[in-house]
Amino acid sequence: MKGVFDQQKWNIVANELEAENLKLASYDNTLIPSLGNLKNRKILDYGCGPGVLALALSKLGANVKTFDISKDMLELCSQKIGQENVFSNIEAIPKEEFDNIICNLVLCIVPEYEIKNISSNIRKLLNKNGTAYIGFCNPRIFNLPESRLDLRYSAGYSYEDNHSYRKIKKEGGYEITELHRPIEWYKQVFNDAGLVIVEEIFTPEYELSGNKIRDFIIFKLRRK
């Protein structure tokens, strides 16, 4: 089984990430309609991974730029949307430039200080009327042993505790370590970074083994 225990090692499961159809059906099919008309919209995909979503947004008419810390991921992304549209250095990205910034499934794999940095960066990169969409695994299902996407190991913590936990992705069959924080913790970080929550969006609910599950939460935010 492949293990992913550091955000800089995501490239070892790049092919699996591109083939995660269940995730795409749940997350991307919730996010994309929320964005509205994308024609000529300036969008930054912050933590773009292999560029699956960036390509989809480009095909819908958006002017998409991407950023990731992984050179391997950026290489895959550049093959989809062009080398001129990818950034490897956050400082090179124009400030107050973007109508939308999306940051998908990044905050649940990085340490707390990095979440604060990312939130602050997003605030600086949005234009004055822009909105950000920051999404991650729904913290409220942290203690469920199984969802359509994952098998989870019990970590023995409560919802209020910031902690790490392990899970196995059903698509790809790889094990990852993710980081749980309560939703209220994220809200405080966003507020401290100068971001205002406009809307909380959950992916569609389904039932499995008697549990009602919404896999992901997406925060729509704007600048204060």
C-alpha positions in Angstrom: 0.0 0.0 0.0 1.3 3.5 -0.9 1.6 5.9 2.0 1.3 9.6 1.9 2.3 11.3 5.1 3.7 14.7 3.9 2.1 17.2 1.5 5.4 17.3 -0.5 5.0 13.5 -1.3 1.6 13.8 -3.1 3.4 13.3 -6.4 3.7 9.5 -5.6 0.0 9.1 -6.0 -0.5 11.6 -8.8 -2.1 9.1 -11.2 -4.5 8.0 -8.5 -5.5 11.6 -7.8 -6.4 12.0 -11.4 -8.6 8.9 -11.4 -10.6 9.7 -8.2 -14.0 9.7 -9.9 -16.0 9.5 -6.7 -14.2 12.5 -5.3 -14.8 14.4 -8.6 -18.5 13.5 -8.6 -18.9 14.8 -5.0 -16.6 17.7 -4.6 -16.0 19.2 -8.1 -19.7 18.8 -9.1 -20.6 20.8 -6.0 -17.9 23.5 -6.5 -18.1 24.2 -10.2 -21.9 25.2 -10.2 -21.2 27.4 -7.2 -18.7 29.4 -9.3 -21.3 30.6 -11.8 -20.4 31.9 -15.2 -16.7 31.4 -15.7 -16.1 33.1 -19.0 -13.0 35.3 -18.8 -12.9 35.0 -15.0 -9.5 35.2 -13.5 -9.1 32.2 -11.3 -6.2 30.9 -9.2 -6.1 27.2 -8.2 -4.0 27.4 -5.0 -2.6 23.9 -4.4 -3.6 22.7 -7.9 -2.3 19.1 -7.7 -2.2 17.5 -11.2 -4.5 20.1 -12.6 -7.7 18.2 -13.2 -9.9 21.0 -11.9 -7.8 23.7 -13.5 -8.3 22.1 -16.9 -12.1 21.8 -16.4 -12.3 25.5 -15.4 -10.2 26.4 -18.4 -12.6 24.5 -20.7 -15.5 26.5 -19.2 -13.9 29.7 -20.3 -11.9 30.8 -17.2 -8.5 32.3 -17.3 -6.8 29.9 -14.9 -3.5 30.2 -13.1 -2.2 27.6 -10.7 0.2 27.3 -7.8 1.6 24.2 -6.0 4.7 23.4 -3.9 5.2 20.1 -5.8 7.3 20.3 -9.0 5.9 17.0 -10.1 2.3 18.2 -9.7 3.1 21.5 -11.5 4.6 19.5 -14.4 1.4 17.4 -14.7 -0.6 20.6 -14.5 1.5 22.5 -17.1 0.8 19.6 -19.5 -2.9 20.4 -19.2 -3.1 24.2 -19.2 0.4 25.4 -20.3 3.6 26.2 -18.6 2.9 29.9 -18.7 -0.1 29.4 -16.4 1.7 27.7 -13.5 3.5 29.3 -10.5 6.0 27.6 -8.3 6.8 30.7 -6.2 4.0 32.3 -4.3 5.8 35.7 -4.3 5.6 35.8 -8.1 1.8 35.7 -8.2 0.3 39.2 -8.8 -1.5 40.7 -5.7 -5.2 41.6 -5.8 -5.4 39.9 -9.2 -8.0 37.2 -9.0 -11.8 37.1 -9.2 -11.8 33.7 -7.6 -9.3 31.7 -5.7 -10.0 28.0 -5.1 -8.1 26.0 -2.5 -9.3 22.4 -2.5 -8.4 19.7 0.0 -5.2 21.4 1.0 -5.8 22.6 4.5 -6.4 19.1 5.9 -2.9 18.0 5.0 -0.8 21.0 6.1 0.2 22.1 9.6 -1.6 24.9 11.5 0.9 27.6 10.8 0.6 26.9 7.0 -3.2 27.2 7.1 -2.7 30.7 8.5 -0.2 31.5 5.8 -2.4 30.2 3.1 -5.4 32.1 4.4 -3.4 35.3 4.5 -2.0 34.7 1.0 -5.5 34.2 -0.4 -6.6 37.5 1.1 -3.7 39.3 -0.6 -4.3 37.7 -4.0 -8.0 38.3 -4.2 -9.2 41.5 -6.0 -11.5 43.7 -4.0 -14.6 42.1 -5.3 -13.2 38.6 -5.5 -14.4 35.5 -3.7 -12.4 32.5 -2.5 -13.6 28.9 -2.2 -11.7 26.9 0.4 -12.8 23.3 0.8 -11.7 20.2 2.8 -12.9 17.0 4.3 -15.9 17.6 6.5 -14.6 17.7 10.1 -18.0 16.6 11.5 -17.5 13.1 10.1 -14.0 12.6 11.6 -15.1 9.7 13.7 -17.0 7.6 11.1 -15.2 4.4 10.3 -16.2 4.4 6.6 -17.5 6.7 3.9 -17.9 6.1 0.1 -14.4 7.5 -0.3 -12.4 6.3 2.8 -11.8 3.8 5.5 -10.7 5.6 8.7 -8.8 4.6 11.7 -10.0 5.8 15.1 -7.6 8.3 16.5 -9.2 8.4 20.0 -9.8 12.2 20.1 -12.9 14.3 20.4 -14.2 16.7 17.7 -12.8 19.7 19.5 -9.3 18.4 19.5 -6.9 19.3 16.7 -5.2 16.0 15.8 -3.9 13.7 13.0 -5.6 10.6 11.8 -5.1 8.0 9.1 -7.4 6.8 6.4 -7.3 4.6 3.3 -8.6 6.0 0.1 -10.9 3.5 -1.6 -9.9 4.8 -5.0 -6.2 4.2 -5.4 -5.9 2.1 -2.3 -3.3 4.4 -0.7 -3.1 5.4 3.0 -2.8 9.1 4.0 -2.4 11.0 7.2 -4.7 14.0 7.5 -5.2 16.6 10.1 -8.5 17.3 11.9 -9.5 20.7 13.2 -13.1 21.7 14.2 -15.0 24.0 11.9 -14.9 26.7 14.5 -11.1 26.7 14.5 -11.0 27.3 10.7 -13.6 30.1 11.0 -11.3 31.9 13.5 -8.3 31.5 11.2 -10.2 32.9 8.3 -11.4 35.9 10.4 -7.9 36.6 11.6 -6.6 36.6 8.0 -9.1 39.2 7.0 -11.6 36.9 5.3 -15.4 37.0 5.8 -17.5 33.9 5.3 -20.2 34.4 2.8 -21.6 30.8 2.6 -20.9 27.3 3.9 -21.5 24.7 1.2 -21.6 21.0 1.9 -21.4 18.3 -0.7 -24.6 16.2 -1.2 -25.7 14.0 1.7 -25.9 10.2 1.4 -26.4 7.3 3.8 -24.0 4.5 4.5 -24.2 1.9 7.3 -26.9 4.0 9.0 -24.9 7.2 9.0 -25.8 10.4 7.1 -22.7 11.7 5.4 -21.6 14.8 3.7 -18.0 14.3 2.7 -16.8 17.8 2.2 -17.3 21.4 3.3 -16.5 24.4 1.1 -16.3 27.9 2.5 -17.1 30.8 0.2 -15.2 33.9 1.5 -14.5 37.5 0.6 -12.1 40.1 1.8 -13.2 42.2 4.9 
